[in-house]
Amino acid sequence: RDFLLVAALSIAGVSAAGDLCLNTAEQYKICLAGSTIQNLYTRAIFSCKFTRYWKTATGSCKFKAAKSAYVQADNAAACIMTTLGIGDGSTVNANQLAFITARIPYTVMSQLDLAAVKTCETAAKSAYAKQVAKCGLNKNQENNLKFRHRKIAIVDCMITHIADACQTQTKYLLEQLMKGLLSLTE
């Protein structure tokens, strides 16, 4: 029982602080636990490495480096679609997308707001246009990078929103676990 109390208090301290001290993969495993896509989604996100390439592309003012990273990010976005079975990188299979989304826990899906994702995409495009304008590139290079950014910004916004929903769900589940553990010590 002492172990359960220590575990519950430990979780309570982490949860109360609003910092889960879990990496993203652990959060996905907890928030998607019991769903048929838990391993599939985690594998798609981490094996395709979209976020790494996206950060490299959006963080560089060197045209060749940014262009190369955008190609890699575009390939990673296609990898995610292929791994999830929702498309081939250029077209989306609506039936498979519906199949996948139906398997995401309701508590996670209910937190996803497509209007917020589109707002994120619009804001990201605008911020990137301002950022790349400061890089000192010629207009063709600048337009090339902005085009590449616009093409896949939605992917980053979707991943971010799903990660946020998973973090909220994980906090909730850990709080419920803490309450259950604490009730055992009473």
C-alpha positions as CSV (number, residue, x, y, z in Angstrom):
1,R,0.0,0.0,0.0
2,D,2.8,2.4,0.7
3,F,4.1,1.9,-2.8
4,L,0.6,2.8,-4.2
5,L,0.5,5.9,-2.1
6,V,4.0,7.0,-3.3
7,A,3.0,6.3,-6.9
8,A,-0.2,8.2,-6.6
9,L,1.5,11.2,-5.0
10,S,4.2,11.1,-7.6
11,I,1.6,11.1,-10.4
12,A,-0.4,13.8,-8.6
13,G,2.7,16.0,-8.4
14,V,3.4,15.6,-12.0
15,S,-0.1,16.0,-13.1
16,A,-0.7,19.0,-10.8
17,A,2.3,20.7,-12.3
18,G,0.9,20.2,-15.7
19,D,4.1,18.5,-16.9
20,L,3.7,14.8,-17.7
21,C,7.4,14.0,-17.7
22,L,6.5,11.5,-20.5
23,N,7.9,11.5,-24.0
24,T,5.5,11.8,-26.9
25,A,5.6,8.1,-27.7
26,E,4.7,7.2,-24.1
27,Q,1.8,9.7,-24.3
28,Y,0.5,8.2,-27.5
29,K,0.7,4.7,-26.0
30,I,-1.4,5.8,-23.0
31,C,-3.9,7.9,-24.9
32,L,-4.5,5.4,-27.7
33,A,-4.3,2.4,-25.3
34,G,-6.9,-0.2,-26.2
35,S,-7.4,1.1,-29.7
36,T,-6.5,-0.9,-32.8
37,I,-4.4,1.9,-34.1
38,Q,-2.1,2.5,-31.1
39,N,1.0,0.8,-32.5
40,L,0.2,1.8,-36.1
41,Y,-0.1,5.5,-35.3
42,T,3.0,5.6,-33.1
43,R,5.0,3.7,-35.7
44,A,3.8,6.1,-38.5
45,I,4.7,9.2,-36.5
46,F,8.1,8.1,-35.3
47,S,9.4,5.9,-38.1
48,C,8.6,8.4,-40.8
49,K,10.4,11.3,-38.9
50,F,8.1,14.0,-40.3
51,T,8.7,16.4,-37.3
52,R,12.4,16.2,-37.5
53,Y,12.5,17.1,-41.3
54,W,9.8,19.7,-40.8
55,K,11.7,21.5,-38.1
56,T,14.9,21.4,-40.2
57,A,13.0,22.8,-43.2
58,T,11.2,25.6,-41.4
59,G,14.3,26.5,-39.3
60,S,16.7,27.1,-42.2
61,C,17.4,30.2,-44.3
62,K,19.7,28.3,-46.6
63,F,17.8,27.5,-49.7
64,K,19.4,24.2,-50.6
65,A,19.2,22.9,-47.0
66,A,15.6,24.0,-46.6
67,K,14.6,22.7,-50.0
68,S,16.2,19.3,-49.2
69,A,14.5,19.2,-45.8
70,Y,11.1,20.0,-47.4
71,V,11.6,17.1,-49.9
72,Q,12.3,14.9,-46.9
73,A,9.3,16.2,-44.9
74,D,7.1,15.7,-48.0
75,N,8.4,12.1,-48.3
76,A,7.8,11.7,-44.5
77,A,4.2,13.0,-44.9
78,A,3.7,10.4,-47.7
79,C,5.2,7.8,-45.4
80,I,2.7,8.6,-42.7
81,M,-0.2,8.3,-45.1
82,T,1.2,5.0,-46.5
83,T,1.9,3.6,-43.0
84,L,-1.6,4.4,-41.8
85,G,-3.0,3.1,-45.1
86,I,-4.9,6.3,-45.8
87,G,-3.2,7.3,-49.0
88,D,-0.2,7.1,-51.3
89,G,1.2,10.5,-50.5
90,S,-0.8,12.3,-53.1
91,T,-4.3,11.0,-52.8
92,V,-6.3,10.2,-49.7
93,N,-8.4,7.0,-49.4
94,A,-11.5,8.4,-47.7
95,N,-12.8,5.0,-46.7
96,Q,-9.5,4.1,-45.0
97,L,-9.3,7.5,-43.3
98,A,-12.8,7.0,-41.9
99,F,-11.7,3.5,-40.7
100,I,-8.7,4.9,-38.9
101,T,-10.4,7.9,-37.3
102,A,-13.2,5.6,-36.1
103,R,-10.5,3.7,-34.1
104,I,-9.1,6.8,-32.4
105,P,-10.7,6.9,-28.9
106,Y,-13.7,9.2,-28.7
107,T,-12.2,11.2,-25.9
108,V,-9.3,12.1,-28.2
109,M,-11.4,12.6,-31.4
110,S,-13.8,14.8,-29.5
111,Q,-10.9,17.2,-28.8
112,L,-9.9,17.5,-32.4
113,D,-11.3,20.6,-34.1
114,L,-10.7,20.7,-37.9
115,A,-11.4,24.4,-37.9
116,A,-8.6,24.9,-35.4
117,V,-6.3,22.7,-37.6
118,K,-7.1,25.0,-40.6
119,T,-6.5,28.1,-38.5
120,C,-3.2,26.6,-37.5
121,E,-2.3,25.9,-41.1
122,T,-3.2,29.5,-42.1
123,A,-1.2,31.0,-39.2
124,A,1.8,28.7,-40.0
125,K,1.8,29.8,-43.7
126,S,1.6,33.5,-42.8
127,A,4.4,33.2,-40.2
128,Y,6.6,31.2,-42.6
129,A,6.1,33.8,-45.3
130,K,7.3,36.5,-43.0
131,Q,10.2,34.4,-41.8
132,V,11.4,33.4,-45.2
133,A,11.2,37.0,-46.4
134,K,13.9,37.9,-43.9
135,C,16.3,35.2,-45.3
136,G,17.7,37.3,-48.1
137,L,16.8,34.8,-50.8
138,N,15.8,35.7,-54.3
139,K,12.1,35.8,-55.1
140,N,12.2,32.4,-57.0
141,Q,13.9,30.7,-54.0
142,E,11.5,32.4,-51.6
143,N,8.4,31.4,-53.6
144,N,9.8,27.8,-54.0
145,L,10.1,27.4,-50.2
146,K,6.7,29.0,-49.5
147,F,5.1,26.6,-52.0
148,R,6.8,23.6,-50.4
149,H,5.7,24.9,-46.9
150,R,2.1,25.4,-48.0
151,K,1.9,21.9,-49.4
152,I,2.5,20.1,-46.1
153,A,1.8,22.6,-43.3
154,I,-1.5,20.9,-42.7
155,V,0.4,17.7,-41.7
156,D,2.3,19.5,-39.0
157,C,-0.9,21.1,-37.7
158,M,-2.7,17.7,-37.6
159,I,0.2,16.0,-35.8
160,T,0.4,18.9,-33.3
161,H,-3.4,18.8,-32.6
162,I,-3.5,15.1,-32.1
163,A,-0.4,15.3,-29.8
164,D,-2.2,18.0,-27.8
165,A,-5.4,15.9,-27.6
166,C,-3.3,12.9,-26.5
167,Q,-1.5,15.0,-23.8
168,T,-4.9,16.1,-22.4
169,Q,-6.2,12.5,-22.5
170,T,-3.0,11.2,-20.9
171,K,-3.3,13.7,-18.1
172,Y,-6.9,12.8,-17.5
173,L,-6.1,9.0,-17.5
174,L,-3.2,9.5,-15.0
175,E,-5.4,11.7,-12.8
176,Q,-8.0,8.9,-12.8
177,L,-5.3,6.4,-12.0
178,M,-4.1,8.6,-9.1
179,K,-7.7,8.9,-7.7
180,G,-8.0,5.1,-7.9
181,L,-4.7,4.5,-6.2
182,L,-5.5,7.0,-3.5
183,S,-8.9,5.4,-2.8
184,L,-7.0,2.1,-2.1
185,T,-5.1,3.7,0.7
186,E,-8.2,5.1,2.5
